[in-house]
Amino acid sequence: MKKAIVYVNQFFGQVGGEEQAGIKPQLHEGQIGPAMQFQKELDADVTHTIICGDNYMGSNTEEAVEEILGMLDGKEFDIFLAGPAFQAGRYTVACGTICKAVKEKFGVPVVTSMNSETPGVDMFKKNMYIMKGGNIASKMKQDVKAMARVANKLLNGQPVKSADEEGYFARGIRHQTWLEDGKPASERMVEMLLKKLNGEPFETELPIPKRDLVPIAPAVKELNEARIALVTTGGIVPVENPDRIQSASATRWGRYDISETDALEGGVYKTIHAGFDPAAADADPNVITPIDALKVLEKEGVYGSLHPYFYSTVGTGTTEAEAQRMAKEMVPYLEKDHVDAVIMVST
Amino acid sequence: MKLEIGNFYVKDIVFGEQLSLKDGVLTINKEEALAFIREDDRITEAELYIAKPGDKIRMCPVKEAVEPRIRPDGRSIFPGYTGDLAKAGEGVTYALKNCSVLVAGRHWGGFQDGVIDMSGEGQKYTYFGQLNNIVLVADTNEEFERNEQQKKNDALRRAGHKLAEFIGACVKDLTPEDTEVYELGGMIRRDADTEKLPSVVYVMQPQSQMEEMGYNDLVYGWDMNHVVPTVMHPNEVLDGAMVSGSFMPVSSKWATYDFQNCPNIKALYREHGKTINFLGVIMSNLNVALEQKERSALFVAQIANSLGADGAVVAEEGYGNPDADFVGCIVALEDAGVKTVGITNECTGRDGQSQPLVTLDEKCDAIVSCGNVSQLIELPPMETVLGELQALARDGLSGGWEDDEILGPSVREDGSIIMENNSMFCGDQVCGWSPKTMKEF
């Protein structure tokens, strides 16, 4: 019999509600909460249940992940399941975080479930099977069944069908597949054409992602009075990377004081961006974040003044949703300091 | 214009004394046929084989597929190519159905050549895996391109077209089992009921990207690189006006067989007078330079508007660079108020995570998708190989490779292969056969 391990939060692990959300991870033999139903549905034995407080996972992510990976070390298991997390925001992020870490460290398949309206979906859908889950805990039975259906295919080495057929969030992967009814392209074309001509709804086979275009800002009118800030997705940070910004698929950002700096020095700053050859940027970080030139131009009076911090994250693999969130977190700092314009430097 | 295609159904093919079709059995006198092929003194080596569905046969490098046909009135089946220029699309043509002439290189392949399996897992990847095929395996003295990745394959391809006509001749004086009639009159003054229906054009983008002559698709023997989009009658396409070329990764290609049987045209014909008013074909092309792409898109949109088309279907014979022509043409049509459906394949990479077309536009809101050129395919050894399997690895076929640090060589010592769909002969079937689609995983 194959073996499975299930992760749940403090609530579904029957430790307690919000007041217990700070608890550290616990490893229990056997099945607790949803793990009991997984035991019934899975072609595997659920040997252990891990329980962790959502707040602990959210605020002490690195420690929590490390502790859980430590607990799993030496355990035999063929699949790792987390949730279902329904519409609980922190729980969805926790499920995604731990599934990603377990998959990377142990190389086992992972499956979780969340509601579409949660942050965990966009953060982790490219990394794993996330079943489209219900919004409330009363959907427990059906969400567990859905997770178990895909998990069983993975356990038994059967092919997992498309996102629509199985009910998981598309992972940004498109593959060719034979239609069950074998309907040739010419007939699909005619059906789509007639619907389009007659103004009826139709479904394209190649959805084009909607472009979320931001209009270009009007030119700064009086540059010699403008306060300017510098933001980069090029991953320039102090060498110790104090904010632990990830080298790809970033969810963190930092801002660094440059009020007393005339130029960024190599060896003091570097790039942690994993998407390009870092040699030039490490030798001279100003090639990505041109503090040197901006300081000169400031002295020459070309523009008014420079905001005393530059802002940095990593653009490679970072989702649009995460990028938007990080920008929204940066904006108040800029507004508070009456910044008129931002120079956005990519790589 | 009225075209009658008289069909003769081939159930079996054998070699024998006299070229004939009797009770569904096509008999070919092999020596006579080979002597005919050798009349082209560029052919240095030639052999004929029969490959039927279920046979344990793998073919590589396959260069062309042609449906055997004959015109009882003596006109050539490929006017301007295998014979004198004459009108195509009108009158009577006889066709041998469920049957094709395939041409494979005896040794040498190129970027544009491909693989066909007649049985096993690989059979479903091409349309020709389900047909009764007469396979010409030959070599030529075309030394200038022997080691070129891009080959014109002129002698071999012409041999295939001529052989298709040579074999088709056996039904010249017979009565077809059934007849398909394709008739469309002038675009204006159609009957009142038809004119009430939405009018539709079919926009074809055949391959024409090579600036040097000899590689591109031909229209009445004329290189498609040298045309601006024009109006054609759909019957002309079904009746040999179009001949396939020798450029583009082969899963994206349309064989001459695909033009002769173009399912998209036939599907629009079926709807004509019922749900649509099928106006005809706008024959466009695919170009390399942006200005050429834009010019063709302008022409297509103008013609569609001038004809009063309400709707259009655009199909491209290619991927990558041609996606710009494809998307540009759809956008031009939509901007001109023509409701448009596109048919294409995609290139999402081996992991499925790449952008499907090189350029995208939200106006392309109705796309039929036929496959992923870069899908990895692994197939076991096959008992018989026609041609030279090593060509897949050695000669720069678009879906093969000499060696790979992870995957190893495309062609293994035991005869098993690993390749990209790119080299499945006309595998993506954008002309309309494709039973494949693309889904999100």
Boltz contact constraints between the chains, C-beta under 6 A:
constraints:
  - contact:
      token1: [A, 162]
      token2: [B, 439]
      max_distance: 6.0
  - contact:
      token1: [A, 162]
      token2: [B, 441]
      max_distance: 6.0
  - contact:
      token1: [A, 163]
      token2: [B, 440]
      max_distance: 6.0
  - contact:
      token1: [A, 163]
      token2: [B, 441]
      max_distance: 6.0
  - contact:
      token1: [A, 170]
      token2: [B, 440]
      max_distance: 6.0
  - contact:
      token1: [A, 172]
      token2: [B, 353]
      max_distance: 6.0
  - contact:
      token1: [A, 173]
      token2: [B, 352]
      max_distance: 6.0
  - contact:
      token1: [A, 173]
      token2: [B, 353]
      max_distance: 6.0
  - contact:
      token1: [A, 173]
      token2: [B, 441]
      max_distance: 6.0
  - contact:
      token1: [A, 174]
      token2: [B, 348]
      max_distance: 6.0
  - contact:
      token1: [A, 174]
      token2: [B, 352]
      max_distance: 6.0
  - contact:
      token1: [A, 174]
      token2: [B, 438]
      max_distance: 6.0
  - contact:
      token1: [A, 174]
      token2: [B, 440]
      max_distance: 6.0
  - contact:
      token1: [A, 175]
      token2: [B, 352]
      max_distance: 6.0
  - contact:
      token1: [A, 175]
      token2: [B, 441]
      max_distance: 6.0
  - contact:
      token1: [A, 176]
      token2: [B, 371]
      max_distance: 6.0
  - contact:
      token1: [A, 176]
      token2: [B, 372]
      max_distance: 6.0
  - contact:
      token1: [A, 176]
      token2: [B, 375]
      max_distance: 6.0
  - contact:
      token1: [A, 176]
      token2: [B, 436]
      max_distance: 6.0
  - contact:
      token1: [A, 176]
      token2: [B, 438]
      max_distance: 6.0
  - contact:
      token1: [A, 177]
      token2: [B, 439]
      max_distance: 6.0
  - contact:
      token1: [A, 178]
      token2: [B, 435]
      max_distance: 6.0
  - contact:
      token1: [A, 178]
      token2: [B, 436]
      max_distance: 6.0
  - contact:
      token1: [A, 179]
      token2: [B, 435]
      max_distance: 6.0
  - contact:
      token1: [A, 179]
      token2: [B, 437]
      max_distance: 6.0
  - contact:
      token1: [A, 182]
      token2: [B, 435]
      max_distance: 6.0
  - contact:
      token1: [A, 184]
      token2: [B, 433]
      max_distance: 6.0
  - contact:
      token1: [A, 184]
      token2: [B, 435]
      max_distance: 6.0
  - contact:
      token1: [A, 185]
      token2: [B, 343]
      max_distance: 6.0
  - contact:
      token1: [A, 185]
      token2: [B, 368]
      max_distance: 6.0
  - contact:
      token1: [A, 185]
      token2: [B, 370]
      max_distance: 6.0
  - contact:
      token1: [A, 185]
      token2: [B, 432]
      max_distance: 6.0
  - contact:
      token1: [A, 185]
      token2: [B, 434]
      max_distance: 6.0
  - contact:
      token1: [A, 186]
      token2: [B, 263]
      max_distance: 6.0
  - contact:
      token1: [A, 186]
      token2: [B, 264]
      max_distance: 6.0
  - contact:
      token1: [A, 186]
      token2: [B, 267]
      max_distance: 6.0
  - contact:
      token1: [A, 186]
      token2: [B, 432]
      max_distance: 6.0
  - contact:
      token1: [A, 188]
      token2: [B, 368]
      max_distance: 6.0
  - contact:
      token1: [A, 189]
      token2: [B, 313]
      max_distance: 6.0
  - contact:
      token1: [A, 189]
      token2: [B, 341]
      max_distance: 6.0
  - contact:
      token1: [A, 189]
      token2: [B, 343]
      max_distance: 6.0
  - contact:
      token1: [A, 189]
      token2: [B, 368]
      max_distance: 6.0
  - contact:
      token1: [A, 190]
      token2: [B, 267]
      max_distance: 6.0
  - contact:
      token1: [A, 190]
      token2: [B, 271]
      max_distance: 6.0
  - contact:
      token1: [A, 192]
      token2: [B, 341]
      max_distance: 6.0
  - contact:
      token1: [A, 192]
      token2: [B, 366]
      max_distance: 6.0
  - contact:
      token1: [A, 193]
      token2: [B, 311]
      max_distance: 6.0
  - contact:
      token1: [A, 193]
      token2: [B, 341]
      max_distance: 6.0
  - contact:
      token1: [A, 194]
      token2: [B, 275]
      max_distance: 6.0
  - contact:
      token1: [A, 196]
      token2: [B, 339]
      max_distance: 6.0
  - contact:
      token1: [A, 196]
      token2: [B, 366]
      max_distance: 6.0
  - contact:
      token1: [A, 197]
      token2: [B, 198]
      max_distance: 6.0
  - contact:
      token1: [A, 197]
      token2: [B, 311]
      max_distance: 6.0
  - contact:
      token1: [A, 197]
      token2: [B, 339]
      max_distance: 6.0
  - contact:
      token1: [A, 204]
      token2: [B, 365]
      max_distance: 6.0
  - contact:
      token1: [A, 204]
      token2: [B, 366]
      max_distance: 6.0
  - contact:
      token1: [A, 204]
      token2: [B, 367]
      max_distance: 6.0
  - contact:
      token1: [A, 205]
      token2: [B, 367]
      max_distance: 6.0
  - contact:
      token1: [A, 205]
      token2: [B, 368]
      max_distance: 6.0
  - contact:
      token1: [A, 205]
      token2: [B, 369]
      max_distance: 6.0
  - contact:
      token1: [A, 205]
      token2: [B, 437]
      max_distance: 6.0
  - contact:
      token1: [A, 206]
      token2: [B, 356]
      max_distance: 6.0
  - contact:
      token1: [A, 206]
      token2: [B, 367]
      max_distance: 6.0
  - contact:
      token1: [A, 206]
      token2: [B, 369]
      max_distance: 6.0
  - contact:
      token1: [A, 208]
      token2: [B, 360]
      max_distance: 6.0
  - contact:
      token1: [A, 208]
      token2: [B, 362]
      max_distance: 6.0
  - contact:
      token1: [A, 208]
      token2: [B, 364]
      max_distance: 6.0
